[in-house]
Amino acid sequence: MSTSPASGAPAKSGIHPGIVVGAIAVVVFGAAGAASYLGLLPGQPAPAPAAAPVAAAPATPAPAPQAQPEPAAQAA
C-alpha cells in the first residue's frame, strides 16, 4: 500500500494558510504599535521623554521645642 497521493492529484506541500495569516497579522500589528509609540500616526500625541527622577527636597528640621519656664512656686 502506498501513501503517496493518487496519480494525477497534485502533491500537497507548503505552509498552512493560517500560519501565513498569523505571520502577516504579527507584522502589521507590530508595525502599527511601533508607529504609535514613535508618534507617527496622525492624531496621536508623541510620548513624553522619560524624566530623570526628582530628588526629594531636603527636609527642613522641625524647630526644637522651647523649654517653658516653670511657674515659681507660690509661697504660702
PQR file with spaces between the fields and no chain letter, atoms N, CA, C, O and H, PARSE charges and radii, in Angstrom:
ATOM       1  N    MET     1       0.839   -1.158    0.000 -0.4000 1.5000
ATOM       2  CA   MET     1       0.000    0.000    0.000 -0.0000 2.0000
ATOM       3  C    MET     1       0.892    1.232    0.000  0.5500 1.7000
ATOM       4  O    MET     1       1.874    1.295    0.740 -0.5500 1.4000
ATOM       5  N    SER     2       0.557    2.193   -0.814 -0.4000 1.5000
ATOM       6  CA   SER     2       1.350    3.411   -0.969 -0.0000 2.0000
ATOM       7  C    SER     2       0.620    4.574   -0.303  0.5500 1.7000
ATOM       8  O    SER     2      -0.607    4.663   -0.364 -0.5500 1.4000
ATOM       9  H    SER     2      -0.241    2.143   -1.415  0.4000 1.0000
ATOM      10  N    THR     3       1.385    5.467    0.337 -0.4000 1.5000
ATOM      11  CA   THR     3       0.779    6.627    0.985 -0.0000 2.0000
ATOM      12  C    THR     3       0.897    7.869    0.121  0.5500 1.7000
ATOM      13  O    THR     3       0.535    8.958    0.568 -0.5500 1.4000
ATOM      14  H    THR     3       2.381    5.394    0.386  0.4000 1.0000
ATOM      15  N    SER     4       1.383    7.742   -1.083 -0.4000 1.5000
ATOM      16  CA   SER     4       1.500    8.901   -1.969 -0.0000 2.0000
ATOM      17  C    SER     4       0.124    9.246   -2.520  0.5500 1.7000
ATOM      18  O    SER     4      -0.751    8.383   -2.596 -0.5500 1.4000
ATOM      19  H    SER     4       1.677    6.858   -1.446  0.4000 1.0000
ATOM      20  N    PRO     5      -0.075   10.520   -2.910 -0.5600 1.5000
ATOM      21  CA   PRO     5      -1.389   10.911   -3.433  0.2800 2.0000
ATOM      22  C    PRO     5      -1.712   10.143   -4.710  0.5500 1.7000
ATOM      23  O    PRO     5      -0.822    9.636   -5.392 -0.5500 1.4000
ATOM      24  N    ALA     6      -2.979   10.070   -5.011 -0.4000 1.5000
ATOM      25  CA   ALA     6      -3.424    9.349   -6.205 -0.0000 2.0000
ATOM      26  C    ALA     6      -2.787    9.981   -7.435  0.5500 1.7000
ATOM      27  O    ALA     6      -2.490   11.175   -7.454 -0.5500 1.4000
ATOM      28  H    ALA     6      -3.703   10.482   -4.457  0.4000 1.0000
ATOM      29  N    SER     7      -2.589    9.181   -8.434 -0.4000 1.5000
ATOM      30  CA   SER     7      -1.966    9.710   -9.644 -0.0000 2.0000
ATOM      31  C    SER     7      -2.844   10.783  -10.252  0.5500 1.7000
ATOM      32  O    SER     7      -4.060   10.613  -10.335 -0.5500 1.4000
ATOM      33  H    SER     7      -2.831    8.211   -8.419  0.4000 1.0000
ATOM      34  N    GLY     8      -2.260   11.864  -10.671 -0.4000 1.5000
ATOM      35  CA   GLY     8      -2.994   12.961  -11.258 -0.0000 2.0000
ATOM      36  C    GLY     8      -3.325   14.053  -10.250  0.5500 1.7000
ATOM      37  O    GLY     8      -3.581   15.189  -10.646 -0.5500 1.4000
ATOM      38  H    GLY     8      -1.272   12.002  -10.603  0.4000 1.0000
ATOM      39  N    ALA     9      -3.325   13.735   -8.942 -0.4000 1.5000
ATOM      40  CA   ALA     9      -3.608   14.749   -7.917 -0.0000 2.0000
ATOM      41  C    ALA     9      -2.298   15.453   -7.560  0.5500 1.7000
ATOM      42  O    ALA     9      -1.270   14.791   -7.416 -0.5500 1.4000
ATOM      43  H    ALA     9      -3.117   12.812   -8.620  0.4000 1.0000
ATOM      44  N    PRO    10      -2.313   16.774   -7.416 -0.5600 1.5000
ATOM      45  CA   PRO    10      -1.066   17.471   -7.075  0.2800 2.0000
ATOM      46  C    PRO    10      -0.632   17.157   -5.644  0.5500 1.7000
ATOM      47  O    PRO    10      -1.458   16.973   -4.750 -0.5500 1.4000
ATOM      48  N    ALA    11       0.653   17.102   -5.458 -0.4000 1.5000
ATOM      49  CA   ALA    11       1.193   16.840   -4.124 -0.0000 2.0000
ATOM      50  C    ALA    11       0.951   18.064   -3.240  0.5500 1.7000
ATOM      51  O    ALA    11       1.170   19.203   -3.650 -0.5500 1.4000
ATOM      52  H    ALA    11       1.324   17.251   -6.185  0.4000 1.0000
ATOM      53  N    LYS    12       0.495   17.794   -2.019 -0.4000 1.5000
ATOM      54  CA   LYS    12       0.182   18.897   -1.108 -0.0000 2.0000
ATOM      55  C    LYS    12       1.440   19.235   -0.306  0.5500 1.7000
ATOM      56  O    LYS    12       1.958   18.417    0.454 -0.5500 1.4000
ATOM      57  H    LYS    12       0.317   16.868   -1.686  0.4000 1.0000
ATOM      58  N    SER    13       1.906   20.452   -0.498 -0.4000 1.5000
ATOM      59  CA   SER    13       3.076   20.888    0.263 -0.0000 2.0000
ATOM      60  C    SER    13       2.968   22.387    0.475  0.5500 1.7000
ATOM      61  O    SER    13       2.201   23.055   -0.219 -0.5500 1.4000
ATOM      62  H    SER    13       1.486   21.117   -1.115  0.4000 1.0000
ATOM      63  N    GLY    14       3.709   22.914    1.403 -0.4000 1.5000
ATOM      64  CA   GLY    14       3.692   24.352    1.660 -0.0000 2.0000
ATOM      65  C    GLY    14       3.248   24.657    3.075  0.5500 1.7000
ATOM      66  O    GLY    14       3.044   23.771    3.906 -0.5500 1.4000
ATOM      67  H    GLY    14       4.332   22.372    1.966  0.4000 1.0000
ATOM      68  N    ILE    15       3.112   25.910    3.303 -0.4000 1.5000
ATOM      69  CA   ILE    15       2.759   26.383    4.634 -0.0000 2.0000
ATOM      70  C    ILE    15       1.243   26.499    4.732  0.5500 1.7000
ATOM      71  O    ILE    15       0.575   26.892    3.775 -0.5500 1.4000
ATOM      72  H    ILE    15       3.278   26.629    2.629  0.4000 1.0000
ATOM      73  N    HIS    16       0.723   26.162    5.870 -0.4000 1.5000
ATOM      74  CA   HIS    16      -0.720   26.249    6.089 -0.0000 2.0000
ATOM      75  C    HIS    16      -1.148   27.714    6.010  0.5500 1.7000
ATOM      76  O    HIS    16      -0.430   28.581    6.509 -0.5500 1.4000
ATOM      77  H    HIS    16       1.266   25.844    6.647  0.4000 1.0000
ATOM      78  N    PRO    17      -2.290   28.016    5.403 -0.5600 1.5000
ATOM      79  CA   PRO    17      -2.735   29.411    5.260  0.2800 2.0000
ATOM      80  C    PRO    17      -2.928   30.132    6.596  0.5500 1.7000
ATOM      81  O    PRO    17      -2.749   31.347    6.674 -0.5500 1.4000
ATOM      82  N    GLY    18      -3.288   29.401    7.634 -0.4000 1.5000
ATOM      83  CA   GLY    18      -3.440   30.027    8.948 -0.0000 2.0000
ATOM      84  C    GLY    18      -2.128   30.571    9.479  0.5500 1.7000
ATOM      85  O    GLY    18      -2.107   31.609   10.140 -0.5500 1.4000
ATOM      86  H    GLY    18      -3.433   28.413    7.571  0.4000 1.0000
ATOM      87  N    ILE    19      -1.047   29.889    9.199 -0.4000 1.5000
ATOM      88  CA   ILE    19       0.276   30.353    9.620 -0.0000 2.0000
ATOM      89  C    ILE    19       0.637   31.633    8.868  0.5500 1.7000
ATOM      90  O    ILE    19       1.194   32.561    9.453 -0.5500 1.4000
ATOM      91  H    ILE    19      -1.063   29.045    8.662  0.4000 1.0000
ATOM      92  N    VAL    20       0.324   31.683    7.587 -0.4000 1.5000
ATOM      93  CA   VAL    20       0.613   32.872    6.786 -0.0000 2.0000
ATOM      94  C    VAL    20      -0.185   34.067    7.299  0.5500 1.7000
ATOM      95  O    VAL    20       0.359   35.162    7.444 -0.5500 1.4000
ATOM      96  H    VAL    20      -0.128   30.928    7.112  0.4000 1.0000
ATOM      97  N    VAL    21      -1.465   33.861    7.572 -0.4000 1.5000
ATOM      98  CA   VAL    21      -2.305   34.945    8.077 -0.0000 2.0000
ATOM      99  C    VAL    21      -1.795   35.422    9.437  0.5500 1.7000
ATOM     100  O    VAL    21      -1.741   36.626    9.688 -0.5500 1.4000
ATOM     101  H    VAL    21      -1.906   32.971    7.455  0.4000 1.0000
ATOM     102  N    GLY    22      -1.429   34.509   10.299 -0.4000 1.5000
ATOM     103  CA   GLY    22      -0.901   34.877   11.615 -0.0000 2.0000
ATOM     104  C    GLY    22       0.394   35.661   11.519  0.5500 1.7000
ATOM     105  O    GLY    22       0.582   36.635   12.248 -0.5500 1.4000
ATOM     106  H    GLY    22      -1.473   33.531   10.096  0.4000 1.0000
ATOM     107  N    ALA    23       1.288   35.253   10.632 -0.4000 1.5000
ATOM     108  CA   ALA    23       2.556   35.969   10.464 -0.0000 2.0000
ATOM     109  C    ALA    23       2.330   37.377    9.941  0.5500 1.7000
ATOM     110  O    ALA    23       2.994   38.317   10.378 -0.5500 1.4000
ATOM     111  H    ALA    23       1.136   34.462   10.040  0.4000 1.0000
ATOM     112  N    ILE    24       1.396   37.530    9.008 -0.4000 1.5000
ATOM     113  CA   ILE    24       1.097   38.865    8.473 -0.0000 2.0000
ATOM     114  C    ILE    24       0.494   39.740    9.569  0.5500 1.7000
ATOM     115  O    ILE    24       0.825   40.921    9.673 -0.5500 1.4000
ATOM     116  H    ILE    24       0.856   36.767    8.654  0.4000 1.0000
ATOM     117  N    ALA    25      -0.390   39.166   10.386 -0.4000 1.5000
ATOM     118  CA   ALA    25      -1.015   39.940   11.469 -0.0000 2.0000
ATOM     119  C    ALA    25       0.024   40.412   12.473  0.5500 1.7000
ATOM     120  O    ALA    25      -0.047   41.548   12.941 -0.5500 1.4000
ATOM     121  H    ALA    25      -0.659   38.206   10.302  0.4000 1.0000
ATOM     122  N    VAL    26       0.982   39.568   12.811 -0.4000 1.5000
ATOM     123  CA   VAL    26       2.026   39.955   13.757 -0.0000 2.0000
ATOM     124  C    VAL    26       2.855   41.111   13.201  0.5500 1.7000
ATOM     125  O    VAL    26       3.176   42.051   13.927 -0.5500 1.4000
ATOM     126  H    VAL    26       1.039   38.645   12.431  0.4000 1.0000
ATOM     127  N    VAL    27       3.197   41.043   11.927 -0.4000 1.5000
ATOM     128  CA   VAL    27       3.993   42.109   11.315 -0.0000 2.0000
ATOM     129  C    VAL    27       3.209   43.415   11.264  0.5500 1.7000
ATOM     130  O    VAL    27       3.751   44.476   11.576 -0.5500 1.4000
ATOM     131  H    VAL    27       2.936   40.279   11.337  0.4000 1.0000
ATOM     132  N    VAL    28       1.924   43.346   10.868 -0.4000 1.5000
ATOM     133  CA   VAL    28       1.114   44.564   10.749 -0.0000 2.0000
ATOM     134  C    VAL    28       0.906   45.205   12.115  0.5500 1.7000
ATOM     135  O    VAL    28       1.112   46.411   12.258 -0.5500 1.4000
ATOM     136  H    VAL    28       1.484   42.485   10.615  0.4000 1.0000
ATOM     137  N    PHE    29       0.504   44.432   13.120 -0.4000 1.5000
ATOM     138  CA   PHE    29       0.259   44.999   14.438 -0.0000 2.0000
ATOM     139  C    PHE    29       1.555   45.462   15.106  0.5500 1.7000
ATOM     140  O    PHE    29       1.546   46.432   15.863 -0.5500 1.4000
ATOM     141  H    PHE    29       0.337   43.453   13.003  0.4000 1.0000
ATOM     142  N    GLY    30       2.655   44.786   14.834 -0.4000 1.5000
ATOM     143  CA   GLY    30       3.937   45.248   15.370 -0.0000 2.0000
ATOM     144  C    GLY    30       4.353   46.585   14.762  0.5500 1.7000
ATOM     145  O    GLY    30       4.841   47.467   15.467 -0.5500 1.4000
ATOM     146  H    GLY    30       2.662   43.998   14.218  0.4000 1.0000
ATOM     147  N    ALA    31       4.158   46.732   13.451 -0.4000 1.5000
ATOM     148  CA   ALA    31       4.493   47.996   12.795 -0.0000 2.0000
ATOM     149  C    ALA    31       3.572   49.114   13.271  0.5500 1.7000
ATOM     150  O    ALA    31       4.023   50.244   13.460 -0.5500 1.4000
ATOM     151  H    ALA    31       3.761   46.015   12.877  0.4000 1.0000
ATOM     152  N    ALA    32       2.285   48.814   13.468 -0.4000 1.5000
ATOM     153  CA   ALA    32       1.357   49.838   13.963 -0.0000 2.0000
ATOM     154  C    ALA    32       1.703   50.242   15.387  0.5500 1.7000
ATOM     155  O    ALA    32       1.605   51.421   15.730 -0.5500 1.4000
ATOM     156  H    ALA    32       1.919   47.897   13.314  0.4000 1.0000
ATOM     157  N    GLY    33       2.096   49.312   16.207 -0.4000 1.5000
ATOM     158  CA   GLY    33       2.491   49.631   17.578 -0.0000 2.0000
ATOM     159  C    GLY    33       3.742   50.485   17.622  0.5500 1.7000
ATOM     160  O    GLY    33       3.820   51.436   18.399 -0.5500 1.4000
ATOM     161  H    GLY    33       2.175   48.355   15.929  0.4000 1.0000
ATOM     162  N    ALA    34       4.719   50.153   16.796 -0.4000 1.5000
ATOM     163  CA   ALA    34       5.947   50.954   16.748 -0.0000 2.0000
ATOM     164  C    ALA    34       5.661   52.355   16.229  0.5500 1.7000
ATOM     165  O    ALA    34       6.216   53.326   16.743 -0.5500 1.4000
ATOM     166  H    ALA    34       4.655   49.380   16.165  0.4000 1.0000
ATOM     167  N    ALA    35       4.806   52.474   15.221 -0.4000 1.5000
ATOM     168  CA   ALA    35       4.459   53.792   14.686 -0.0000 2.0000
ATOM     169  C    ALA    35       3.708   54.614   15.720  0.5500 1.7000
ATOM     170  O    ALA    35       3.911   55.824   15.822 -0.5500 1.4000
ATOM     171  H    ALA    35       4.355   51.685   14.804  0.4000 1.0000
ATOM     172  N    SER    36       2.845   53.966   16.483 -0.4000 1.5000
ATOM     173  CA   SER    36       2.107   54.675   17.528 -0.0000 2.0000
ATOM     174  C    SER    36       3.057   55.152   18.617  0.5500 1.7000
ATOM     175  O    SER    36       2.943   56.284   19.085 -0.5500 1.4000
ATOM     176  H    SER    36       2.680   52.983   16.400  0.4000 1.0000
ATOM     177  N    TYR    37       3.984   54.310   19.020 -0.4000 1.5000
ATOM     178  CA   TYR    37       4.937   54.673   20.073 -0.0000 2.0000
ATOM     179  C    TYR    37       5.829   55.823   19.625  0.5500 1.7000
ATOM     180  O    TYR    37       6.184   56.680   20.435 -0.5500 1.4000
ATOM     181  H    TYR    37       4.077   53.390   18.640  0.4000 1.0000
ATOM     182  N    LEU    38       6.189   55.853   18.363 -0.4000 1.5000
ATOM     183  CA   LEU    38       7.067   56.901   17.851 -0.0000 2.0000
ATOM     184  C    LEU    38       6.311   58.164   17.483  0.5500 1.7000
ATOM     185  O    LEU    38       6.927   59.163   17.112 -0.5500 1.4000
ATOM     186  H    LEU    38       5.901   55.158   17.705  0.4000 1.0000
ATOM     187  N    GLY    39       4.980   58.142   17.577 -0.4000 1.5000
ATOM     188  CA   GLY    39       4.183   59.327   17.268 -0.0000 2.0000
ATOM     189  C    GLY    39       4.015   59.577   15.790  0.5500 1.7000
ATOM     190  O    GLY    39       3.804   60.719   15.380 -0.5500 1.4000
ATOM     191  H    GLY    39       4.479   57.330   17.878  0.4000 1.0000
ATOM     192  N    LEU    40       4.101   58.546   14.982 -0.4000 1.5000
ATOM     193  CA   LEU    40       3.988   58.702   13.539 -0.0000 2.0000
ATOM     194  C    LEU    40       2.554   58.605   13.045  0.5500 1.7000
ATOM     195  O    LEU    40       2.287   58.917   11.885 -0.5500 1.4000
ATOM     196  H    LEU    40       4.272   57.618   15.315  0.4000 1.0000
ATOM     197  N    LEU    41       1.627   58.182   13.890 -0.4000 1.5000
ATOM     198  CA   LEU    41       0.233   58.091   13.478 -0.0000 2.0000
ATOM     199  C    LEU    41      -0.434   59.446   13.692  0.5500 1.7000
ATOM     200  O    LEU    41      -0.174   60.102   14.701 -0.5500 1.4000
ATOM     201  H    LEU    41       1.844   57.928   14.833  0.4000 1.0000
ATOM     202  N    PRO    42      -1.283   59.878   12.768 -0.5600 1.5000
ATOM     203  CA   PRO    42      -1.932   61.179   12.940  0.2800 2.0000
ATOM     204  C    PRO    42      -2.907   61.154   14.114  0.5500 1.7000
ATOM     205  O    PRO    42      -3.592   60.161   14.356 -0.5500 1.4000
ATOM     206  N    GLY    43      -2.949   62.278   14.839 -0.4000 1.5000
ATOM     207  CA   GLY    43      -3.871   62.402   15.953 -0.0000 2.0000
ATOM     208  C    GLY    43      -3.369   61.795   17.244  0.5500 1.7000
ATOM     209  O    GLY    43      -4.077   61.823   18.251 -0.5500 1.4000
ATOM     210  H    GLY    43      -2.393   63.085   14.642  0.4000 1.0000
ATOM     211  N    GLN    44      -2.197   61.261   17.241 -0.4000 1.5000
ATOM     212  CA   GLN    44      -1.641   60.657   18.447 -0.0000 2.0000
ATOM     213  C    GLN    44      -0.597   61.590   19.042  0.5500 1.7000
ATOM     214  O    GLN    44       0.289   62.046   18.319 -0.5500 1.4000
ATOM     215  H    GLN    44      -1.622   61.238   16.423  0.4000 1.0000
ATOM     216  N    PRO    45      -0.670   61.887   20.329 -0.5600 1.5000
ATOM     217  CA   PRO    45       0.367   62.721   20.937  0.2800 2.0000
ATOM     218  C    PRO    45       1.682   61.932   21.039  0.5500 1.7000
ATOM     219  O    PRO    45       1.680   60.725   21.277 -0.5500 1.4000
ATOM     220  N    ALA    46       2.776   62.629   20.857 -0.4000 1.5000
ATOM     221  CA   ALA    46       4.079   61.980   20.972 -0.0000 2.0000
ATOM     222  C    ALA    46       4.325   61.645   22.437  0.5500 1.7000
ATOM     223  O    ALA    46       3.922   62.404   23.318 -0.5500 1.4000
ATOM     224  H    ALA    46       2.777   63.610   20.663  0.4000 1.0000
ATOM     225  N    PRO    47       4.975   60.534   22.708 -0.5600 1.5000
ATOM     226  CA   PRO    47       5.222   60.182   24.102  0.2800 2.0000
ATOM     227  C    PRO    47       6.197   61.170   24.735  0.5500 1.7000
ATOM     228  O    PRO    47       7.148   61.620   24.095 -0.5500 1.4000
ATOM     229  N    ALA    48       5.951   61.491   25.975 -0.4000 1.5000
ATOM     230  CA   ALA    48       6.844   62.402   26.696 -0.0000 2.0000
ATOM     231  C    ALA    48       8.133   61.663   27.023  0.5500 1.7000
ATOM     232  O    ALA    48       8.098   60.485   27.381 -0.5500 1.4000
ATOM     233  H    ALA    48       5.178   61.125   26.494  0.4000 1.0000
ATOM     234  N    PRO    49       9.266   62.341   26.905 -0.5600 1.5000
ATOM     235  CA   PRO    49      10.521   61.669   27.254  0.2800 2.0000
ATOM     236  C    PRO    49      10.542   61.354   28.741  0.5500 1.7000
ATOM     237  O    PRO    49       9.969   62.075   29.557 -0.5500 1.4000
ATOM     238  N    ALA    50      11.196   60.294   29.061 -0.4000 1.5000
ATOM     239  CA   ALA    50      11.274   59.885   30.459 -0.0000 2.0000
ATOM     240  C    ALA    50      12.068   60.925   31.237  0.5500 1.7000
ATOM     241  O    ALA    50      13.191   61.267   30.867 -0.5500 1.4000
ATOM     242  H    ALA    50      11.661   59.708   28.398  0.4000 1.0000
ATOM     243  N    ALA    51      11.489   61.415   32.294 -0.4000 1.5000
ATOM     244  CA   ALA    51      12.148   62.428   33.119 -0.0000 2.0000
ATOM     245  C    ALA    51      13.064   61.751   34.123  0.5500 1.7000
ATOM     246  O    ALA    51      12.812   60.637   34.582 -0.5500 1.4000
ATOM     247  H    ALA    51      10.576   61.137   32.595  0.4000 1.0000
ATOM     248  N    ALA    52      14.125   62.456   34.444 -0.4000 1.5000
ATOM     249  CA   ALA    52      15.032   61.938   35.462 -0.0000 2.0000
ATOM     250  C    ALA    52      14.312   61.976   36.799  0.5500 1.7000
ATOM     251  O    ALA    52      13.510   62.878   37.043 -0.5500 1.4000
ATOM     252  H    ALA    52      14.330   63.361   34.072  0.4000 1.0000
ATOM     253  N    PRO    53      14.582   61.021   37.659 -0.5600 1.5000
ATOM     254  CA   PRO    53      13.913   61.031   38.950  0.2800 2.0000
ATOM     255  C    PRO    53      14.258   62.298   39.724  0.5500 1.7000
ATOM     256  O    PRO    53      15.415   62.717   39.773 -0.5500 1.4000
ATOM     257  N    VAL    54      13.256   62.887   40.313 -0.4000 1.5000
ATOM     258  CA   VAL    54      13.448   64.123   41.051 -0.0000 2.0000
ATOM     259  C    VAL    54      13.891   63.773   42.459  0.5500 1.7000
ATOM     260  O    VAL    54      13.255   62.987   43.161 -0.5500 1.4000
ATOM     261  H    VAL    54      12.317   62.547   40.273  0.4000 1.0000
ATOM     262  N    ALA    55      15.003   64.381   42.850 -0.4000 1.5000
ATOM     263  CA   ALA    55      15.494   64.134   44.203 -0.0000 2.0000
ATOM     264  C    ALA    55      14.577   64.836   45.187  0.5500 1.7000
ATOM     265  O    ALA    55      14.097   65.940   44.932 -0.5500 1.4000
ATOM     266  H    ALA    55      15.520   65.019   42.280  0.4000 1.0000
ATOM     267  N    ALA    56      14.346   64.195   46.287 -0.4000 1.5000
ATOM     268  CA   ALA    56      13.474   64.783   47.305 -0.0000 2.0000
ATOM     269  C    ALA    56      14.155   66.017   47.878  0.5500 1.7000
ATOM     270  O    ALA    56      15.360   66.013   48.128 -0.5500 1.4000
ATOM     271  H    ALA    56      14.736   63.298   46.494  0.4000 1.0000
ATOM     272  N    ALA    57      13.385   67.061   48.080 -0.4000 1.5000
ATOM     273  CA   ALA    57      13.924   68.291   48.656 -0.0000 2.0000
ATOM     274  C    ALA    57      14.368   67.992   50.081  0.5500 1.7000
ATOM     275  O    ALA    57      13.716   67.229   50.793 -0.5500 1.4000
ATOM     276  H    ALA    57      12.406   67.065   47.876  0.4000 1.0000
ATOM     277  N    PRO    58      15.472   68.591   50.491 -0.5600 1.5000
ATOM     278  CA   PRO    58      15.916   68.311   51.860  0.2800 2.0000
ATOM     279  C    PRO    58      14.861   68.776   52.849  0.5500 1.7000
ATOM     280  O    PRO    58      14.341   69.889   52.763 -0.5500 1.4000
ATOM     281  N    ALA    59      14.570   67.915   53.766 -0.4000 1.5000
ATOM     282  CA   ALA    59      13.545   68.237   54.749 -0.0000 2.0000
ATOM     283  C    ALA    59      14.099   69.264   55.726  0.5500 1.7000
ATOM     284  O    ALA    59      15.212   69.127   56.233 -0.5500 1.4000
ATOM     285  H    ALA    59      14.992   67.011   53.836  0.4000 1.0000
ATOM     286  N    THR    60      13.312   70.278   55.976 -0.4000 1.5000
ATOM     287  CA   THR    60      13.750   71.270   56.964 -0.0000 2.0000
ATOM     288  C    THR    60      13.479   70.694   58.337  0.5500 1.7000
ATOM     289  O    THR    60      12.385   70.204   58.613 -0.5500 1.4000
ATOM     290  H    THR    60      12.407   70.389   55.564  0.4000 1.0000
ATOM     291  N    PRO    61      14.463   70.755   59.176 -0.5600 1.5000
ATOM     292  CA   PRO    61      14.260   70.151   60.502  0.2800 2.0000
ATOM     293  C    PRO    61      13.228   70.955   61.285  0.5500 1.7000
ATOM     294  O    PRO    61      13.162   72.180   61.177 -0.5500 1.4000
ATOM     295  N    ALA    62      12.452   70.270   62.049 -0.4000 1.5000
ATOM     296  CA   ALA    62      11.446   70.926   62.881 -0.0000 2.0000
ATOM     297  C    ALA    62      12.170   71.681   63.988  0.5500 1.7000
ATOM     298  O    ALA    62      13.165   71.193   64.526 -0.5500 1.4000
ATOM     299  H    ALA    62      12.505   69.276   62.137  0.4000 1.0000
ATOM     300  N    PRO    63      11.682   72.855   64.328 -0.5600 1.5000
ATOM     301  CA   PRO    63      12.355   73.593   65.403  0.2800 2.0000
ATOM     302  C    PRO    63      12.277   72.813   66.713  0.5500 1.7000
ATOM     303  O    PRO    63      11.274   72.177   67.037 -0.5500 1.4000
ATOM     304  N    ALA    64      13.368   72.894   67.435 -0.4000 1.5000
ATOM     305  CA   ALA    64      13.421   72.195   68.721 -0.0000 2.0000
ATOM     306  C    ALA    64      12.399   72.820   69.661  0.5500 1.7000
ATOM     307  O    ALA    64      12.237   74.040   69.670 -0.5500 1.4000
ATOM     308  H    ALA    64      14.182   73.411   67.172  0.4000 1.0000
ATOM     309  N    PRO    65      11.713   72.014   70.443 -0.5600 1.5000
ATOM     310  CA   PRO    65      10.741   72.587   71.367  0.2800 2.0000
ATOM     311  C    PRO    65      11.447   73.463   72.405  0.5500 1.7000
ATOM     312  O    PRO    65      12.479   73.095   72.965 -0.5500 1.4000
ATOM     313  N    GLN    66      10.866   74.610   72.633 -0.4000 1.5000
ATOM     314  CA   GLN    66      11.437   75.545   73.605 -0.0000 2.0000
ATOM     315  C    GLN    66      11.048   75.086   75.009  0.5500 1.7000
ATOM     316  O    GLN    66       9.922   74.654   75.259 -0.5500 1.4000
ATOM     317  H    GLN    66      10.028   74.909   72.178  0.4000 1.0000
ATOM     318  N    ALA    67      12.002   75.194   75.895 -0.4000 1.5000
ATOM     319  CA   ALA    67      11.722   74.847   77.285 -0.0000 2.0000
ATOM     320  C    ALA    67      10.850   75.946   77.882  0.5500 1.7000
ATOM     321  O    ALA    67      11.200   77.124   77.819 -0.5500 1.4000
ATOM     322  H    ALA    67      12.916   75.545   75.692  0.4000 1.0000
ATOM     323  N    GLN    68       9.746   75.572   78.446 -0.4000 1.5000
ATOM     324  CA   GLN    68       8.832   76.530   79.066 -0.0000 2.0000
ATOM     325  C    GLN    68       9.286   76.781   80.509  0.5500 1.7000
ATOM     326  O    GLN    68       9.553   75.843   81.261 -0.5500 1.4000
ATOM     327  H    GLN    68       9.461   74.615   78.498  0.4000 1.0000
ATOM     328  N    PRO    69       9.367   78.056   80.878 -0.5600 1.5000
ATOM     329  CA   PRO    69       9.762   78.305   82.269  0.2800 2.0000
ATOM     330  C    PRO    69       8.667   77.811   83.215  0.5500 1.7000
ATOM     331  O    PRO    69       7.472   78.004   82.989 -0.5500 1.4000
ATOM     332  N    GLU    70       9.122   77.182   84.255 -0.4000 1.5000
ATOM     333  CA   GLU    70       8.166   76.675   85.238 -0.0000 2.0000
ATOM     334  C    GLU    70       7.686   77.811   86.103  0.5500 1.7000
ATOM     335  O    GLU    70       8.474   78.676   86.484 -0.5500 1.4000
ATOM     336  H    GLU    70      10.092   77.026   84.438  0.4000 1.0000
ATOM     337  N    PRO    71       6.422   77.825   86.415 -0.5600 1.5000
ATOM     338  CA   PRO    71       5.952   78.916   87.286  0.2800 2.0000
ATOM     339  C    PRO    71       6.595   78.801   88.685  0.5500 1.7000
ATOM     340  O    PRO    71       6.815   77.710   89.210 -0.5500 1.4000
ATOM     341  N    ALA    72       6.872   79.940   89.236 -0.4000 1.5000
ATOM     342  CA   ALA    72       7.505   79.953   90.562 -0.0000 2.0000
ATOM     343  C    ALA    72       6.536   79.363   91.572  0.5500 1.7000
ATOM     344  O    ALA    72       5.326   79.586   91.522 -0.5500 1.4000
ATOM     345  H    ALA    72       6.693   80.826   88.809  0.4000 1.0000
ATOM     346  N    ALA    73       7.100   78.625   92.462 -0.4000 1.5000
ATOM     347  CA   ALA    73       6.254   78.013   93.492 -0.0000 2.0000
ATOM     348  C    ALA    73       5.696   79.096   94.370  0.5500 1.7000
ATOM     349  O    ALA    73       6.419   79.994   94.801 -0.5500 1.4000
ATOM     350  H    ALA    73       8.082   78.444   92.503  0.4000 1.0000
ATOM     351  N    GLN    74       4.434   79.017   94.634 -0.4000 1.5000
ATOM     352  CA   GLN    74       3.802   80.061   95.452 -0.0000 2.0000
ATOM     353  C    GLN    74       4.120   79.784   96.920  0.5500 1.7000
ATOM     354  O    GLN    74       3.928   78.678   97.426 -0.5500 1.4000
ATOM     355  H    GLN    74       3.846   78.288   94.284  0.4000 1.0000
ATOM     356  N    ALA    75       4.597   80.798   97.563 -0.4000 1.5000
ATOM     357  CA   ALA    75       4.911   80.666   98.980 -0.0000 2.0000
ATOM     358  C    ALA    75       3.625   80.817   99.770  0.5500 1.7000
ATOM     359  O    ALA    75       2.843   81.738   99.536 -0.5500 1.4000
ATOM     360  H    ALA    75       4.752   81.697   97.152  0.4000 1.0000
ATOM     361  N    ALA    76       3.424   79.945  100.665 -0.4000 1.5000
ATOM     362  CA   ALA    76       2.217   80.070  101.463 -0.0000 2.0000
ATOM     363  C    ALA    76       2.533   80.360  102.892  0.5500 1.7000
ATOM     364  O    ALA    76       1.623   80.496  103.710 -0.5500 1.4000
ATOM     365  H    ALA    76       4.060   79.197  100.854  0.4000 1.0000
